[in-house]
Amino acid sequence: MRAHQQGVAIILAMGVVALAALTASAMMTAQSIWLRQSELNAEHVQAQALIKVGLDWTRALLSNDKRASNVDYLGEPWALRLPPMPVENGELSGRIDDQQGAFNLNNLVRDGKVNIAQLAHFKSLLSILGLPPALADTLSDWIDADSEPQGGAEDEFYRTLQPPYLAANRPLVDVGELALVRGFDDGVRARLRPFVSALPVFTAVNVNTASPEVIAAVIDGLGLDGARALVDKRDRTYFRDRTDLINQLPRDITVAAEDISFSSDYFMVQMRVTIGSAQARSMALLARPNANWPVIIWRKML
């Protein structure tokens, strides 16, 4: 009987030891997870702080650039693609893209009404890209102030969707809003994305930074081949003013003064920071009024 009791006591003692070991192991695991989470949180906070520092650096770069010259072209420091910069326990990378080198979709509507000249330019761009020109009418209806379809789609169409919604009847804030517009499916948006922007005011296309497709769309009669030839010349010597450009165009080509520019006020900044296992990414639209400190129009973390 005593031997049996001793055996039970030994088993209980072993059970207590095992339970204590399991408890200690669980506590150590929990502590390790907590420490790792704390480390990741700290790394993420550090990465986000560096994003802000990087954004301020780009604002300073653009401000200095404006003070140095009234012409913007792709050979300037802001446009250079720099390799990732090492930082403590990670790296920072970023790029600045001139948004006036793209066609501003909000140009389609001015003072709430469709801008016929800009509508024609956008239809030309769509044709060059192999997309249906009718998409221009659909987007104009989405942006214009009224609810009357002008060849596109208004509230009556969007109410039939699941879930239903209404046409914005206001300018786009971000090109990503095209996902809500009839006909702008994933394939269309992917094809269009490199050539368009969404800026808060009417803007001319900077011919020093625009692609041949965009230049061909806004300079009537030039054509894509002519635009490519123009870009080849521009890449050797950028255009300083309207006279420089006109001298490179065929004699029968004219261009409206409001359609083109040689400087830019709107830039998209993309930043990415990696610190240890944490990563932070952001996009920001900057407006550069004169030589003042660039203003953040919007910013989002990705």
TASULQUI-V146751 format. One line per field, one symbol per residue. ss: DSSP state (H for helix, E for strand, L for the rest). psi: psi as a letter, one per 20 degrees, with the letter a starting at -180 (. if undefined). burial: + if it has 24 or more other ideal C-beta (glycine too) atoms within 12 Angstrom, else -. Layout:
# TASULQUI-V146751
ss = ???
psi = ???
burial = ???
This chain:
# TASULQUI-V146751
ss = LHHHHHHHHHHHHHHHHHHHHHHHHHHHHHHHHHHHHHHHHHHHHHHHHHHHHHHHHHHHHHHHHHHHLLLLLLLLHHHLLLLLEEELLEEEEEEEEEHHHLEEHHHHEELLEELHHHHHHHHHHHHHLLLLLLHHHHHHHHHLLLLLLLLLLLHHHHLLLLLLLLLLLLLLLLHHHHHHLLLLLHHHHHHHHHHEELLLLLLLEELLLLLHHHHHHHLLLLHHHHHHHHHHHHHHLLLLLHHHHHLLLLLLLLLLHHHEELLLLEEEEEEEEEELLEEEEEEEEEELLLLLLLEEEEEEEL
psi = ghhghhggggggghgggggggggggggggggggggggggggghgggghhhggghghghggghghghhhqjpprijqhhiqoqrppprokbqpqrqppoijirpohiihppkiqpogghghghhgggghjkqphihghghghhhrirkoplicqbhhghhiroqqrqqglrqqhqhhihhippimaggghhhhgijqrnqirpqrpoiiiqrhggghhinpigrgghhghghgghhgorphahggghiiqqhjpqpphihqrjrqipqpppqpppociqqpqqqppqpnocjrpqqogqpqq.
burial = ------------------------------------------++-+++++++-++-+++++++-++----++++-+-++----------+-++++++++++++++++++----++--+++++++++-++-++++++++++++++-----+-+++---+--------++--++-++-++-+++++---++--++-++++++-+++++++++++++++++++-+-+--+--++--+---++-----+--++-----+---+++++++++++++++++--+++++++++++-----+-++++---
